[in-house]
Amino acid sequence: MLLVIDVGNTHTVLGVFEQVAHRPGEDVTGTEAARYDRLVANWRVGSHLTRTVDEYGVIFRNLFSMDNLEVSAVDGIVISSVVPPLDSVLRQVCERYFNTKPLFIEPGVKTGMQVLYDNPAEVGADRIVNAVAAFEKYGGPCVIVDFGTATTFDCVSKKGEYMGGVICPGIGISADALFQRTARLPRVEIRKPTRVIGSNTVGSLQSGLYYGYLGLVDGILERLVDEMGTETHVIATGGLGSLIGTASHFIKDVDELLTLEGLRIIWDRNQSSSLRREGAAKAAKKPAAAKPADADAKPWPSGKSPKSR
């Protein structure tokens, strides 16, 4: 099984993919990686900097137990993280509790996507993962709106290039700022109100937060579609993707598991690349020289992992 982990500033999302068996009679070569195509479980936990390796290990193992999954069946782990202080903790969790060295999505990892950012190393790992998954599933051009702690808009060209995007405060941050800076306004649940005109303070706050943020999202998307073309496909993901995405005039699909799919895709690409290199090395030792394996087109450059979205 393949364990995929997306570490965000507020939540950490985990998923387990099961390996798909080869069909009877299917030709399988030594350079073909195992496919993990079926998501069998997924969970969401808090991202807490104060948790120890053992605390995270117990939580992860308990989640496996709840879904009757064997920890020993995990033979691969891939992680995207925008919280650098947790990276070493999670690395130790994987090695101590799963006996597996994780693959972190960072500069130098094969993604199959050219990054057109001025400094590609600045792009958050989750943004690249989302872009890879969206282009694989929906094609291009496309825009991915990820409703997390921050809301990000990531743009992918028709040719599958990561173009860049927009970052703005998430709706939760906006709400927290309002409650902290006002003495008498209460903290309210963020949800879609039954009507725009609020007849009380709670209703007025919910209307302002929801429709105000929806206006922000659609306003940005309108301008992005103007730049990229009317054929642009817009996908929403993240914790509040379904809440906002279903009311947007531009968002066509809500894919809450998009990041997990992207992690699986990048894992597969790196495993396939490794097998091809091994196969080429073995073939080079034979009398007949083998053709070198194709290199990844302009991979994410080497450097430190980005520290924020």
PEQUINOR-V670946 format. One record per residue. N is the residue number from 1. RES is the residue in one small letter. PHI is phi in whole degrees, -180 to 180 (NA if undefined). BURIAL is # if it has 16 or more other ideal C-beta (glycine too) atoms within 10 Angstrom, else .. Layout:
N_RES_PHI_BURIAL, N_RES_PHI_BURIAL
//
This chain:
1_m_NA_#, 2_l_-113_#, 3_l_-99_#, 4_v_-115_#, 5_i_-134_#, 6_d_-114_#, 7_v_-98_#, 8_g_-105_#, 9_n_-67_., 10_t_-107_., 11_h_-126_#, 12_t_-115_#, 13_v_-109_#, 14_l_-119_#, 15_g_-145_#, 16_v_-123_#, 17_f_-106_#, 18_e_-98_#, 19_q_-72_., 20_v_-90_., 21_a_-70_., 22_h_-68_., 23_r_-70_., 24_p_-57_., 25_g_83_., 26_e_-71_., 27_d_-77_., 28_v_-118_., 29_t_-103_., 30_g_-72_., 31_t_-103_#, 32_e_-104_., 33_a_-82_#, 34_a_-65_#, 35_r_-101_#, 36_y_-112_#, 37_d_-108_., 38_r_-113_., 39_l_-79_#, 40_v_-101_., 41_a_-164_#, 42_n_-152_#, 43_w_-142_#, 44_r_-132_., 45_v_-129_., 46_g_-76_., 47_s_-94_#, 48_h_-117_., 49_l_-68_., 50_t_-87_., 51_r_-71_#, 52_t_-88_., 53_v_-58_#, 54_d_-67_., 55_e_-64_., 56_y_-65_#, 57_g_-61_#, 58_v_-65_., 59_i_-62_#, 60_f_-64_#, 61_r_-67_., 62_n_-66_., 63_l_-62_#, 64_f_-61_#, 65_s_-63_., 66_m_-59_., 67_d_-102_., 68_n_55_., 69_l_-109_#, 70_e_-92_., 71_v_-61_#, 72_s_-67_., 73_a_-81_., 74_v_-77_#, 75_d_-118_., 76_g_-160_#, 77_i_-138_#, 78_v_-130_#, 79_i_-131_#, 80_s_-116_#, 81_s_-140_#, 82_v_-115_#, 83_v_-125_#, 84_p_-52_., 85_p_-61_., 86_l_-89_#, 87_d_-61_#, 88_s_-67_., 89_v_-63_#, 90_l_-69_#, 91_r_-61_#, 92_q_-69_., 93_v_-60_#, 94_c_-64_#, 95_e_-75_., 96_r_-84_., 97_y_-100_#, 98_f_-120_#, 99_n_53_., 100_t_-138_., 101_k_-85_., 102_p_-79_#, 103_l_-97_#, 104_f_-93_#, 105_i_-78_#, 106_e_-153_#, 107_p_-52_#, 108_g_104_., 109_v_-79_#, 110_k_-72_#, 111_t_-114_#, 112_g_79_#, 113_m_-128_#, 114_q_-76_#, 115_v_-107_#, 116_l_-97_., 117_y_-60_., 118_d_-56_., 119_n_-126_., 120_p_-55_#, 121_a_-67_#, 122_e_-80_., 123_v_-73_#, 124_g_-60_#, 125_a_-58_#, 126_d_-65_#, 127_r_-70_#, 128_i_-66_#, 129_v_-60_#, 130_n_-62_#, 131_a_-64_#, 132_v_-62_#, 133_a_-66_#, 134_a_-65_#, 135_f_-67_#, 136_e_-65_#, 137_k_-89_#, 138_y_-118_#, 139_g_80_., 140_g_-131_#, 141_p_-75_#, 142_c_-151_#, 143_v_-127_#, 144_i_-109_#, 145_v_-106_#, 146_d_-106_#, 147_f_-89_#, 148_g_-116_#, 149_t_-57_#, 150_a_-107_#, 151_t_-100_#, 152_t_-115_#, 153_f_-117_#, 154_d_-114_#, 155_c_-110_#, 156_v_-123_#, 157_s_-76_#, 158_k_-62_., 159_k_-87_., 160_g_87_#, 161_e_-97_#, 162_y_-79_#, 163_m_-88_#, 164_g_132_., 165_g_172_#, 166_v_-137_., 167_i_-126_., 168_c_-142_., 169_p_-60_., 170_g_-70_#, 171_i_-64_#, 172_g_-66_#, 173_i_-64_., 174_s_-61_#, 175_a_-66_#, 176_d_-60_., 177_a_-63_., 178_l_-65_., 179_f_-70_., 180_q_-75_., 181_r_-98_., 182_t_-125_., 183_a_-82_., 184_r_-113_., 185_l_-84_., 186_p_-82_., 187_r_-76_., 188_v_-125_#, 189_e_-72_., 190_i_-86_#, 191_r_-156_., 192_k_-78_., 193_p_-75_#, 194_t_-70_., 195_r_-147_., 196_v_-71_., 197_i_-79_., 198_g_-81_., 199_s_-99_., 200_n_-152_., 201_t_-64_., 202_v_-62_., 203_g_-63_#, 204_s_-66_#, 205_l_-65_#, 206_q_-63_#, 207_s_-65_#, 208_g_-65_#, 209_l_-66_#, 210_y_-71_#, 211_y_-74_., 212_g_-66_., 213_y_-73_#, 214_l_-61_#, 215_g_-65_., 216_l_-62_#, 217_v_-62_#, 218_d_-68_#, 219_g_-65_., 220_i_-68_#, 221_l_-63_#, 222_e_-59_., 223_r_-73_., 224_l_-66_#, 225_v_-65_#, 226_d_-60_., 227_e_-76_., 228_m_-96_#, 229_g_114_., 230_t_-69_., 231_e_-83_., 232_t_-64_#, 233_h_-96_#, 234_v_-111_#, 235_i_-123_#, 236_a_-108_#, 237_t_-148_#, 238_g_98_#, 239_g_-58_#, 240_l_-108_#, 241_g_-60_#, 242_s_-73_., 243_l_-66_#, 244_i_-90_#, 245_g_-62_#, 246_t_-72_., 247_a_-105_., 248_s_-76_#, 249_h_-79_., 250_f_-113_#, 251_i_-75_#, 252_k_-97_., 253_d_-136_#, 254_v_-111_#, 255_d_-124_#, 256_e_-69_#, 257_l_-104_., 258_l_-60_#, 259_t_-65_#, 260_l_-63_#, 261_e_-64_#, 262_g_-63_#, 263_l_-62_#, 264_r_-62_#, 265_i_-63_#, 266_i_-67_#, 267_w_-59_#, 268_d_-59_#, 269_r_-65_#, 270_n_-73_#, 271_q_-68_#, 272_s_-63_#, 273_s_-64_#, 274_s_-65_., 275_l_-66_#, 276_r_-65_#, 277_r_-65_., 278_e_-65_., 279_g_-65_#, 280_a_-67_., 281_a_-66_., 282_k_-67_., 283_a_-67_., 284_a_-67_., 285_k_-80_., 286_k_-84_., 287_p_-57_., 288_a_-85_., 289_a_-72_., 290_a_-95_., 291_k_-70_., 292_p_-60_., 293_a_-66_#, 294_d_-64_., 295_a_-89_., 296_d_-67_#, 297_a_-70_., 298_k_45_., 299_p_-67_#, 300_w_-54_#, 301_p_-68_., 302_s_-71_., 303_g_152_., 304_k_-77_., 305_s_-67_#, 306_p_-61_#, 307_k_-93_., 308_s_-156_., 309_r_-70_#
//
